[in-house]
Amino acid sequence: MSAPPTTSRGPRRFGRPRRVFSQVLLMQLAVITGVTVLATGLFLAPLSAQLDDQAMRRALAIAQSTAAQPQIAESLLTSGASAHGPVQVAAERIRRSTGAEYVVIMDVRGVRWSHTDTTRIGDVVSTDPGTALAGRSVMEIDDGTLGRSARGKVPLRDRSDRVIGAVSVGIAYDSVRARLLSVIPVLLAYAGGALAVGALAAYLISRRLQRQTHDLAFSDISALLTEREAMLHSIREGVVALDRTGHIRLLNDEAERLLGLGPDATGRTPEEALGPGRTADVLAGKVVGDDLVTVRGSRVLLANRMPTDDGGAVATLRDRTELEYLGRELDSTHGLIDALRAQDHEHANRLHTLLGLLELEMHEDAMDFVTEVVGVHRATAEQVTEKVHDPLLASLLVGKATVAAERGVALRMVPGSLLPDRLVDPRGLVTALGNLVDNALDAAAGSADARIEVGLHAEGRTAVLRVHDSGPGVAAADQDFIFTEGWSTKEVPVHGKRGLGLPLVRRFAERQGGSVSVTRSAEDGGAVFTVVLPEALRETPTGSESGPEATDGQEPPGVPANGPSAHLPPAKSGEAL
């Protein structure tokens, strides 16, 4: 989530910048400058020592080359120390050709036989030549009569390898320093160039960061994050965010409640967290569309999925369970209205018949007619309560039978049906049976010999529901999809979506540890839905009996005092209601 930059920034204040752009830019410039200075210093420190070592080695090499010339050793033994002697001439020639500051040749007493300043020839050298006269080479930087210099001293030997003196060569230290100083401007130029490139890169990165953060301050970003967390976890709509790989990276509290997940679902794919099904397919983007309906447990959810710029997606979930319940209540109300209208027509016809009999003064026939109608209703009520002891299911069947009769469909009960009043979840069973009967009624209406057969059986604690209609049946290719959320062959109703009744029946059966299946009748090709609920009935208490006879002559709860006969259509033959 992003927010526009704050429009009112107040007066400009000097001091530490507050904007992310400014702080990041200053930090990057400070880091780049520090690294550049440190790298330059680390380069110059060994460079100075390296130049000193090179100067000393050069002086030592010149001294070794000088001492290796046999004529110098012979001249030292055969001539005297003078400004124009062969030793001085040879030393000056070597000094000029090598660029050394001085080339001093001395005897074993330390007396100079050569020097840049000829007045010093014949004097003892100013530094201790003991190490060189002892036969060992020396490299050092020291101060002498000509100032500070890089020196190399080696012993001077005759043909018999006897030390007869020493050679000392000096390289002016000022030249070494000048060489070092000449490198510094070049080094600083490279460092400055690197610093400029780094500063430009830091500026470009900071500008990009400025656009991405909308020029917000760190405090604003922290406040936005806090507000985002509060908003996500307070809204009454589920939010699921997925990354580009399809893994869940965020779940708010409402999404965890609606989907029945915990915080451990983060980092998993929807299929791993929810299991295979339509809900996982909707979240993963395998099913696309707006306002997709899916069922999770006992909840009916409305899902929308929106991709994000980083390749991920955000899905929102709304709980439509209450709305769907209200829609089904509205459908039930419409069904009740239809039943009342059918009964109104039926009672009007009976009253007209009774009125005609009375006007014709056929009083005995009128009495027989009333007795027959009341007897049929009473017999039908007894038939229902004998087979279905639960008042909710009995009332449901009475109402559905009335609606079915109005639409020209006969609603019958399978012979031998018996369901005691020991249901664990009668309301759930009413929902499941009502959905199956509604679907069967829609399928059977308009068919030849339109009928619906309902079977209710109890086997221990297991309840078996079977609904058979005379409709066209369910094709074999559709039997795998008929219990999928959103799948339907009917038109969409006014109040919402189709394809929810059978998935709810399946969810109810699965919660009871049972199952629901559909087959095609071998007799008429109609659909046969079977629901098996292993734990639908409570254990029978010892010494008690189930059914209406255990109520001490009272009517079962939920059934009007005059019984369900007021809602019954005229009885057909056999087991028809």
N, C-alpha and C positions, 0 to 999 in steps of 0.2 A: 504494500500500500504506500502511496505517496501523497504528499500534501504540497500545495503551493507555498512559496516563500512568504514569510510574514511581510505584509505591505508597510506596516508602520514600524520603523526601526529605531525611532527616537533620535536624539542628538548624537553626533559622532563623538566618541570618546577615544582618547589616546591611551595606549597601554597594550596589554595582551589581547590580540584579536580573538573574536568569539566565533567567527564563521569557520566552518569546516575547511573551505577552500583556502582561507588565509593561514590557518594553523598548519594545515598539511604542507602548503607551499613553504612557509618559514622553516618547518621541521626538515623538509627535504633539502632546502638551501643550506641549512646549518650542517646537515649530515654530509652533503657534497663538499662544502667548504672544508669541513674538518678532515674528511678523507683525503682531499687534495693536499692540504697542508701537511698532514701526516705522511702521505706518500712521498711528497717532495723532501721532507726532512729525513725520512728513512733512506731516500736515495742519496742525498748529499752527505750524510754522515759516513757511510762506507766509501763514498767517492773520494773524500779528502784523504782518508787513510790509504786508499788504493793509489792515489797520485803520489803520496809520500813514499810508499813502497816502491813504486816504479822509478822514482828519482834516485832512491838509494841503490837499487839494483843497477840502474844505468851507471851511477858513479863507480860501483864495484866492478862492473864489466870493463869500464875504461881503465881502472887501476890494474885489473888483471891483464888486460891487453898490453898495457905499458910495461908491467913487470915481466911479461913474456918475451920482450925484445932483448936478445943477448948483448947487443952493443951498448945498451944502457948500463947493464951490470959491469961490462968491461970498462966503460968510461968512468964509472964510479970508482973502480979499483985503480985506474991508471992516470986519471986527471985530477984536477983540483976543483974546489967549489968556487966558481966565478960566474959573473953575469954573462960572459960570452963563452963559457965552457960547453963541451959537447952535451953534457947532461941537461943544462939549461936550454940549449937549442932544441934538443929532442923533445923535452917536456913542453916547450911553447908550441912546437909544431903539432903535437898531439892535442893540446888544449884548444888551439884554433880550429883544428879539423873536427873535433868532437863537440865543440860548443860548451865545454865545461868551464866552471868559474875559475878553477885553478887546478894545476897538476904539480904536486910537491913530491920531490924525490929526496929522501934523507938517508943518512948512513946509520950504522948501528948505534951511534951516540945521539941520534935525533937531530943532527945538524942538517939544515936545508941545503940541498945542492941545486934546487930550482924553486922558483916562486914567481908569481905574477908581478910582484913588486921586487925588482932586482936588489933593492937595498936590504931586503930581509934575507938574502942568500948568505949563508954562513952562520945564521942565528939558529938557536934551538927552537923547534916547533912549539906552538902554544898549547897544544893538547897532548895528552899522554899517548905515545906510540907503542907502549909496552906490549899490547896484545898482538899487533902486527909484527913487531920485532921478535916476538915469541913464536912466530910461524903460523898464526891464525888470521883469518880474514875478519873484517869488521864492517858492519853497516850501521849507520846512525845518523841522527839529525842533531847537530850541535852548533854552538857558537864558537867562532874562531876570529882571527885577525881581520878577516874579510866579512865578518858578520855571520848570520845564521845560514847554514847550508846543509844539504843532504850529502853525506860523505860515505866513501868506500875506501877502506885501507887493506892492503895486502902486503905480505912479505916480499922482498926482492932477493932472489937467490942467484948464486954464480953457477958455473957449469957443473960444479961438484955438489950442487943442491945445498949449499951452505948459505944461511941467511946473512946477507951483507948490508941490508938496509930495508927500507919500506917505501911504498908508493901510496900517496894519499890524494884522492881526487874528490873535488867538491862541485856540486850542482847548486847554483844559487836558489835559495828557498823562495825568493820573490818570484821566480819564473814558475815554480810549482803553484804558488798562490794565484798568480795571474792566470794560469791554465784553469784552475778551479773556478775563479771568478768569471772566466770567459764562458764556462759551461752553464753557470747559473741563469743568465738571461734566456738561453735556449730552453733550459728546463722550466723556467717560469712561464715561458711562452706556451709550451706544451701543457703545463698545468692550468694556465689561464684558459686555453682552448677547451681542455677537458671540463673545466669548471663552467664555461659558457654553455657547452653542449648539455651538461648535466642540469644546469639551471633552466635551459629551454625545455628539456624533457620534463623536469619537475613542474614547470609552468603549464605545459600542455596536459600533463596528468591531472594537475590540480583543477584546471579549467573543466576537464571532463568530469571530475568528481563534483565540481560546482554545479554542473548541469544535472548530474544524476541525483544530487542531494538537494536540488532547488535552492542552493545558497543558504542552507539552514545552519544554525549553530548546533554544536554537540548537545547542548541542553535541550534544543528543540527536537532533535532526533530522539533523545531519551524520553522526552514527554510524549512524542508520537508513538513510540514503541509501547509505552505504558498504556496510552489510550487505546492502541490497537488490541493489546491483550485484554483490557477491560471490556472493549466492545465485542470481541470475538466470543468471550466466555459469558457475556451477559445477554446476548440476543437469543431469542427463542426460535432460531432457525439453525439447523445443522450446517456446518461448513467443513468441507474436507478438501485439503490442498494436496496435490500430487506433484512430484518433480518430473523432470523430463524422462526419467527411466520408468515412470509409472508407479513409483513407490510413494506411500503416504508419508508426507512430511509434516502435516498439521491436522489436528482434530480438535474442534472446540467441545465444550462440555455438552452442548445439545446434540452434536453428532455422536458423541460417545453414548449418550442416553438412547437416541433413536436407533442406532445400529447395534447396541449392546456390546460395545467394544471398550477396551481399557487403554491406558497410555501406552501399553506395550505394542499396540497396533502400528505405531509410528515406525517407519522404516520397512514395512512389509507392503506387498502388493494387495489390492482389494480382494483378489481371489484367495490369497493366503490368509488374510484377516477375517473374511466373511465366509469363505467357502464358495464353491461354484454356484452360480445362480444369476438371476436377472439383476439384483442389486449390485453385485460385483461387476457385471458387464456394463451397467450404466455408469458407475464410477470410473471404470477403466476406459470408457469411450467406445466400447464395442457396439453399444446401442446408442444411436444419436437421435436428437429431436428435442423439442421443447416440452416442458411439463410432463416428463416421463413418469408413469405410475409404476411403483414397485412395492412389493410386500416384504417386510422384514419382521419375522415373528408374527405378532398380532397387530402390527402397525402397518397402515397404508401410507406410503411416502410419495411425495411429489418431488422429483429430482430435476435439476438443471445443471448443465456442465458447460463451463466456459474456458477455452484454452488461454494460456498466458504467454507473454512475449518470450519467456525463457524456455519454452517447449513443454512446460507443465500444464496443469489445469486446476481449476477451482470448481468444486461441485457444491451446490446448496441443496439442502433437504428440508422439506416442509412436512409436518405431520398432518395428514388428511384423515386420520382415523376418525376423529369426531365428526368431521364434515361428511365422510363416507357413511358414518353411522346415521347422521341426520338424513342423508339422502336415502338410505335404506328405510329409515323410519317413515320418510315421505312416501316411498314406494309402498310400504305396508299400509300407510293411511289411505293411499289411493286404492289399494286392494280391498281394504275394509269398506271404503265408500262404494266400490263396485259390488261388494257382497251385500251391502245394505240396499243398494239400488236393485240388485237382483231379488232380494227378499221383498222389497217394496212392490216390485212387479208381481211377484208370486202371491203375496198377501192380497194385493188388489184383485188379482184374478179370483182368489178364493172368496173374497168378500162379495165380488160380483156374482159368483156362483151361488153363495149362500143367500144373497139378496133375491136372486131370481127364484130360488126354491121357496123362500118365504112369501114372495109375492104370488107365487102359484099355489100357495097354501099347502105346500108339500112338506109339512112340518116333520114328519118322521124321516123323510129323506134328508132333510137339513140336519137333523140330529145325527143320523148315521154318517153324514159327510164330515161334520165336526169331530165326531168320535174317531173316524178313520185318520184324519189329519193329525190329531193329538196323539193317537196311538203310534203313527209312523214316526213322529218326532221323538216320542219317548223310547220307542224301540231302537231308533238310531242312536240316541244318547247312551243307552245302556250298552249298545254294541261297541261304541267307541271306548267308553270307560272300562269295559271288560277287557279290551285288548291293550289299551294304552292307559296305564294307571297314573302317569305323570300329568298333572292338570295343564301345564304349559304346552306339552306336546299334543294333548287332546284338543285344546283350544286352537292350536295351530292347524291341525288337520281339519277341524270343523270349518275354520275360516277359508282354508285353501279349497275345501270341497265346494263351498258356496261359490267362490270365484270360478272354479273349474266348471261348475254346472252352468254358470252364466255364459261361459265361452264355449259351451257345447262339449266339454271334456268330462268323462266319468272318472272320478277319483275313487279307487277301490283299495282295500287292504288285502294283502295276501292271506289266504286261510292259514290259520295256525299262528298268526302274529301275536306276540305277547311281550310286553315290556313293563316290568314292575316299577314301582315308585321308589327306586333306590339310586337315582342318577347322581353322580358326583357333580356334574356341571350341566344342569338342565338347560340353561340359557345358551351355552355353547352348542348343545345338541339341537336346540330349536333353530339356531342360526344355520347350522349345517343342513338340517332337514329342509328348512325353508328355502335355502338357495337351490338345493337339488330339485325340490318340487316346482319352484318358479321356472327353472331351466326346462324341466320336463313339460310343464304347461305350455311354454312358448314353443317347444318342439312338437308337441302332440296336437296343438290347436290347428284345425283345418284338415287334419288327416282323416282317412276313412276309419270308422269305428274308433274315434279318438278316446284314449283312456290313459290313465296313469295308475300303476300298481305300486303300493307302498308296503314294504315288509319291515317289521320291527321285531327282532328276536333277541333273547338274552341267553347266554351260555356261560353260567357261572358269573364272573364279573365282567364278561365280555358282552358288549352290545354290538349287534350287526344291523346296519341300515341298508335297505336295498330299494332303489327307485327305478322303475321300468316304465318307459313311455312308448307310445305307438308312433313316434316321429320317424324321421329318415335315418336316425342313428348317427354315430360318429365314425367318419372314415378312418381306416387303419392308419393312414398317413398323418392324421390330425391327433391321434390318441396320445402322441408324445408331447404335443404342444398345448393341449386343452387345459392343463393345469398351470400354464405359464401366465404370469401377471401381464395384463394388457392384451392378451389374445382373445378375440371374440369374433363371432360371425354376425353379431347383432348391431343395430344402429346405436350410436352414442345417445344416451338419455340426456334430458335437459340439465340434470343436476351434476353431471360429471362424466366419469369414465366407465367403460365396459371392461370385462375381463378380470373382475376382482372376486366374484362369488366363488368360483371353483378353487382358485388359489387360497382363499380363506378357509374353505372346507378342508383342503389338504393340510394347511398349517394347523388347523384345529385337530385333525386326526393325528398329525405327527406329534403335537404336544401331548396327546393322550397315549402316545406310544403305538399308535395304530397306523392305518394306511387307507387310501382311497384309490379305486380303480374304475375303469370304464371298459365295457365289452359291448359287443353287438349281439342282439338277441337272435338266436337261430330260428325262432318262430316267425316273427314279423319284421326283423331287421332293425328294431328300435334300439335305443341306447339303454344300457343297464349299468347304473352307478351303484357301487358297493362300498360301504364305509365300515371298517372293522375297528372297534375301540376296545382294546383289551382291559383297560382300567376304568371303564365308564360307570360301573356300578359299585356301590358300597357292599361290604360284606353283610350278609343277613344276620341280624342279632339273634342270639339263641332264644328260642321260645316265642318269637314274634313272627308275624306274617306280613308280607308286603301286600300292597294293593289297597284299594279303597275300603275293603272290609275291615281293615285294622284301624279305622278312624272312629270306631264306636258309633257308626251310623251317621256321622257328620259328612258333609260334602268335602271333597279334597280341597285344600287351600288353593285359591286362585280361580276356582270354578264358581260362577254365579249360583245363587240359591236355587234358581229354577233350572240349573244344569245347562249344558251346552246345546240343548235341543233348539233353543231360540235361533241359533245360527245355522241350523242344518237345512239343506235342501230336501226335497222329497226323496225318499229312499228308492233306490233301484232294486234290481233283483240281486240275489246272492250277497256278496260282501261289499257292495257299493255303498258309499256314504251319502 
